[in-house]
Amino acid sequence: MSKELRSTEPVISSYQQSDGYRSHFRRWGRPEGGDVVVLLHGGISHSGWQAPLGEALTSTSDITFIAMDRRGSGLNTEARGHLLSEERELEDVTSFLRDVAGSFHRVHLAGWCFGGLVASIAAARLAAQGILSSLILVAPGFVFNERYSDVLRLSMQAVFEVVEEFGLMPDPQRAFVPVPLQPTDFTDRHQWQQFVVEDKLRLSKVTQNTLKVWYELADRSRTILADLGGLPVLAVFGNRDRLVDNERVKAMLMQHVRPAPAIESLEAHHAIQFEEPLALANLVTRFVSRLEQHHTAAPGNRPSAATSTAPLSEA
């Protein structure tokens, strides 16, 4: 790759998966170098939703930021809203990370909302391969609060009752299942609510198989947190999140992740990157910098618990 000056404007590129599918991604910052954060978006969103974080991170640090559009989402026009299988979803992510690792010294995998679940599984899969330097979870949706859990369950139940009642057999690749999320679930900022409403790349419906794969990934993500192989973990929560059960997720992480994760909270709703991009970028930069300092002091060693669990506000 040719070197170029750092820019807060994203470069849009694509990566060909092993089955020929082209996965698009946005990159802020240099195409090669020291540290890169690769972030996976949530269920209905896409890489463009991470622009505030990408701009904040690359304008205040030397870290490159890549937001990948997962299959069927965002800039990926083929098979919109459709996932083939749990395995295919994970292969898409891990193969892309292996490719990125050829251009950067340290790769930090991140995930927002549902993307945090996919990122955690991918991190566990790659734990023994030395590809990743850390895992960063932003408002990870391992457990939703009771309100949204009920809304999701009842909405899905109503859809499939109609399908069964009328003996319908939808095309497997037809996205007809509505996702019951509203702009107010993400933020209370009017400009960002309007952004969500007007976003033509946002998924409003998915296929029946996508829903199945989502549930499979969610179930698996809750069983692999002890299998991260000592990978340093940063988890950032929004104190006013209307979707995630923050306390239950924090308890889950503290119980299963070793060394204990660095857990931080910001005064924000679920879309932390919309409301507090600079504060979030600052937490990520401090976390990555501490890992880099440890690598410099002890080449070849993975960061220890001492460097990964102290509150970043004390760094």
C-alpha positions in Angstrom: 0.0 0.0 0.0 1.2 3.5 -0.7 1.6 5.9 2.2 -0.6 9.0 2.4 -1.2 11.8 4.8 -3.6 11.2 7.7 -7.2 12.5 6.9 -10.4 12.6 8.9 -12.3 12.0 5.6 -13.0 8.3 5.1 -11.7 6.2 2.2 -14.3 3.7 1.0 -12.8 0.3 -0.2 -13.9 -3.3 -0.5 -12.5 -6.7 0.3 -13.4 -9.9 -1.6 -14.5 -12.7 0.7 -13.6 -16.4 0.0 -17.0 -17.0 -1.6 -16.6 -13.9 -3.9 -18.8 -11.6 -1.9 -17.4 -8.0 -1.8 -17.5 -6.5 1.7 -17.2 -2.7 1.8 -15.5 -0.7 4.6 -14.7 2.8 5.5 -11.2 3.8 6.6 -10.1 6.9 8.5 -6.4 7.5 8.7 -3.4 5.9 7.1 -3.6 2.7 5.2 -0.7 1.1 7.1 1.2 1.8 10.3 1.2 1.0 14.0 -2.3 0.7 15.5 -5.6 0.1 13.8 -9.0 -0.2 15.3 -11.4 -2.3 13.3 -15.0 -1.8 14.4 -18.1 -4.0 13.6 -21.5 -2.2 13.6 -24.8 -3.3 15.1 -27.7 -5.2 13.6 -29.5 -2.5 11.5 -26.7 0.1 11.2 -23.6 0.2 9.1 -20.0 1.7 9.0 -21.4 5.2 8.3 -22.8 5.3 11.8 -19.3 5.2 13.2 -18.1 8.4 11.3 -18.1 10.6 14.5 -15.8 8.1 16.2 -13.6 7.7 13.1 -13.2 11.4 12.8 -12.5 12.0 16.5 -10.0 9.2 16.8 -8.0 10.0 13.7 -8.0 13.8 14.3 -6.6 13.4 17.8 -4.2 10.4 17.4 -2.2 8.4 15.0 -4.6 5.4 15.2 -6.2 4.3 12.0 -9.9 3.5 12.2 -11.7 1.0 10.0 -15.5 0.4 10.1 -16.5 -2.7 8.2 -19.9 -3.2 6.7 -21.0 -6.7 7.6 -22.6 -8.9 4.9 -26.0 -7.6 3.7 -25.5 -4.2 5.4 -24.5 -0.7 4.6 -22.6 -0.3 1.3 -23.0 -4.0 0.5 -25.8 -4.0 -2.0 -25.8 -7.8 -2.6 -28.4 -9.8 -0.6 -29.5 -6.8 1.6 -30.6 -7.9 5.0 -29.6 -11.5 4.4 -27.1 -13.6 6.3 -26.2 -17.1 5.1 -25.0 -18.7 8.4 -23.2 -18.1 11.6 -20.0 -19.6 10.2 -20.1 -17.4 7.1 -20.5 -14.3 9.2 -17.5 -15.2 11.4 -15.4 -16.2 8.4 -16.1 -12.8 6.8 -14.8 -11.0 9.8 -11.7 -13.2 10.6 -10.5 -13.3 7.0 -10.8 -9.5 6.8 -8.8 -9.1 10.0 -6.1 -11.4 8.8 -5.8 -9.2 5.7 -5.7 -6.0 7.7 -3.0 -7.5 10.0 -0.6 -7.5 7.1 -0.5 -3.7 7.1 -0.5 -2.8 10.8 1.6 -3.8 13.8 -1.3 -4.0 16.1 -4.9 -4.7 15.3 -7.6 -3.9 17.9 -11.0 -5.4 17.2 -14.0 -3.4 18.3 -17.7 -3.9 18.2 -20.7 -1.6 18.9 -24.0 -3.1 20.1 -24.6 -6.4 18.3 -21.2 -5.9 16.6 -19.7 -6.4 20.0 -21.1 -9.9 20.2 -19.7 -10.8 16.8 -16.4 -9.2 17.7 -16.1 -11.2 20.9 -16.7 -14.5 19.0 -14.1 -13.6 16.3 -11.6 -12.6 19.0 -12.0 -15.9 20.8 -11.5 -17.7 17.4 -8.3 -15.7 16.7 -7.0 -15.8 20.3 -4.2 -18.3 19.7 -3.1 -16.8 16.4 -1.5 -13.5 17.6 -3.5 -11.4 15.1 -5.3 -9.2 17.7 -3.8 -7.0 20.4 -7.1 -6.2 22.2 -10.9 -6.2 22.1 -12.9 -3.1 22.5 -16.7 -3.3 23.3 -18.9 -0.3 23.0 -22.4 -0.6 24.4 -22.2 -4.4 23.8 -25.7 -6.0 23.6 -25.0 -9.3 25.4 -28.2 -8.7 27.5 -31.0 -6.3 26.5 -33.2 -4.7 29.1 -36.6 -6.1 29.9 -38.5 -3.4 27.8 -36.7 -4.1 24.6 -36.5 -7.9 25.1 -40.3 -7.9 25.4 -40.8 -5.7 22.3 -38.4 -7.9 20.3 -40.1 -11.1 21.4 -43.7 -9.9 20.8 -42.8 -8.4 17.4 -41.2 -11.5 16.1 -44.0 -13.7 17.5 -46.6 -11.5 15.6 -44.8 -11.7 12.3 -44.4 -15.5 12.3 -47.9 -16.0 13.5 -49.1 -14.2 10.4 -46.8 -16.2 8.1 -48.1 -19.4 9.6 -51.7 -18.4 9.6 -51.7 -17.6 5.9 -49.5 -20.5 4.9 -46.9 -18.2 3.4 -43.5 -19.3 2.1 -41.4 -16.2 1.7 -38.3 -16.3 -0.6 -35.4 -17.2 1.7 -33.5 -14.1 0.5 -36.5 -11.8 0.9 -36.1 -9.3 3.8 -39.6 -9.1 5.3 -39.1 -9.3 9.1 -39.2 -5.8 10.6 -36.7 -4.9 13.2 -38.5 -3.0 16.1 -36.0 -0.3 16.7 -36.8 3.4 16.8 -34.4 6.4 16.6 -35.1 7.2 20.2 -33.6 3.9 21.2 -30.3 5.1 20.0 -30.1 8.8 21.1 -32.1 11.8 22.3 -30.3 14.2 20.0 -32.7 15.5 17.4 -30.0 15.8 14.7 -29.0 12.2 15.1 -32.5 11.0 15.3 -33.1 12.7 12.0 -30.0 11.1 10.6 -31.3 7.6 11.6 -34.7 8.4 10.0 -33.3 9.6 6.7 -30.5 6.9 6.5 -31.2 5.0 3.3 -28.5 2.4 4.2 -30.1 1.4 7.5 -31.8 -2.0 7.5 -35.5 -1.8 8.4 -36.2 -5.5 7.5 -34.2 -8.7 7.4 -34.7 -12.2 6.2 -35.9 -15.0 8.4 -32.5 -16.7 8.2 -30.8 -13.5 9.3 -32.9 -13.5 12.4 -31.9 -17.1 13.0 -28.2 -16.3 12.6 -28.5 -13.3 14.9 -29.9 -15.5 17.7 -27.2 -18.2 17.1 -24.4 -15.6 17.3 -26.0 -14.0 20.4 -26.2 -17.4 22.2 -22.6 -18.3 21.3 -21.2 -14.9 22.3 -22.3 -15.5 25.9 -20.3 -18.7 26.1 -16.9 -17.6 24.8 -16.0 -14.7 27.0 -13.7 -17.0 29.0 -11.9 -18.1 25.8 -10.3 -14.8 24.8 -6.8 -16.1 25.7 -5.8 -13.2 28.0 -6.7 -10.6 25.4 -7.0 -7.1 27.0 -10.6 -5.9 26.9 -12.0 -2.4 27.2 -15.8 -2.1 27.6 -17.5 1.3 27.4 -21.2 1.8 28.4 -23.6 4.7 28.0 -25.2 5.5 31.4 -28.5 6.4 29.7 -28.7 3.3 27.3 -32.3 2.4 26.7 -31.5 -1.0 25.1 -28.6 -2.7 27.0 -28.9 -4.0 30.6 -25.6 -2.4 31.5 -25.3 -3.9 35.0 -25.9 -7.4 33.9 -23.4 -7.1 31.0 -20.8 -5.6 33.3 -21.3 -8.5 35.7 -21.0 -11.0 32.9 -17.7 -9.5 31.7 -16.2 -9.3 35.2 -17.2 -12.9 35.9 -15.8 -14.5 32.7 -13.1 -12.2 31.1 -9.5 -12.7 32.4 -7.6 -10.5 33.0 -10.5 -8.4 34.2 -11.6 -5.9 31.6 -11.3 -2.1 31.8 -14.9 -0.9 32.2 -15.8 2.7 31.6 -19.1 4.7 31.4 -20.0 7.9 29.6 -23.0 10.1 30.0 -24.7 9.0 26.8 -27.4 6.8 25.3 -26.9 3.6 23.3 -25.2 5.4 20.3 -22.3 6.7 22.3 -20.4 7.6 19.2 -23.2 10.1 18.3 -23.3 11.9 21.6 -19.7 11.6 23.0 -17.3 10.9 20.1 -14.4 12.8 21.6 -14.7 11.2 25.0 -15.1 7.8 23.5 -12.0 8.4 21.2 -10.1 9.5 24.3 -10.8 6.3 26.1 -9.8 4.2 23.1 -6.6 6.2 22.6 -5.6 5.8 26.2 -6.3 2.1 26.2 -4.4 1.5 23.0 -1.5 3.7 24.2 -1.1 1.8 27.4 -0.9 -1.5 25.4 1.7 0.1 23.0 3.8 1.2 26.0 3.7 -2.3 27.4 4.8 -3.8 24.1 7.6 -1.3 23.8 8.8 -2.2 27.3 8.4 -6.0 26.9 8.5 -7.0 23.2 6.7 -10.2 22.3 4.6 -10.3 25.5 0.9 -9.8 25.6 -0.2 -6.9 27.9 -0.7 -8.1 31.4 -3.6 -7.6 33.8 -1.8 -4.7 35.4 -1.8 -2.8 32.1 -5.4 -3.6 31.1 -7.6 -3.4 34.1 -6.9 -0.1 35.9 -9.5 2.7 35.2 -8.4 4.7 32.1 -9.3 7.9 34.0 -6.3 7.2 36.2 -3.9 6.8 33.2 
